[in-house]
């Protein structure tokens, strides 16, 4: 039986892979991004999603692509939704080619 890993929230990646190694607080990052401190605090607490605006700002600050951040968010959203709607989705018939 395959092992299914839980979805990883983009805020967890931001906190564990970027902020902690750089010894940077959410508030300090928010100041650098020119956004409200609560936006980054809620993101790293996994209470809110990465928005396109936040993705653009994070990408600029960390010198990377905004697609990285948006892809993390999309992947997380799809995995969460797949679990929540598993039975409903499974009940949809599969169209086969004639």
ABEGO torsion letter per residue (X at the ends): XBBBBBBBBAAAAAAAAAAAAAGBBAAAAAAAAGBBAAAAAAAAAGABBBBAAAAAAAAAAAGBBAAAAAAAAAAAAAAAAAAAAAAAAAABBBBBBX
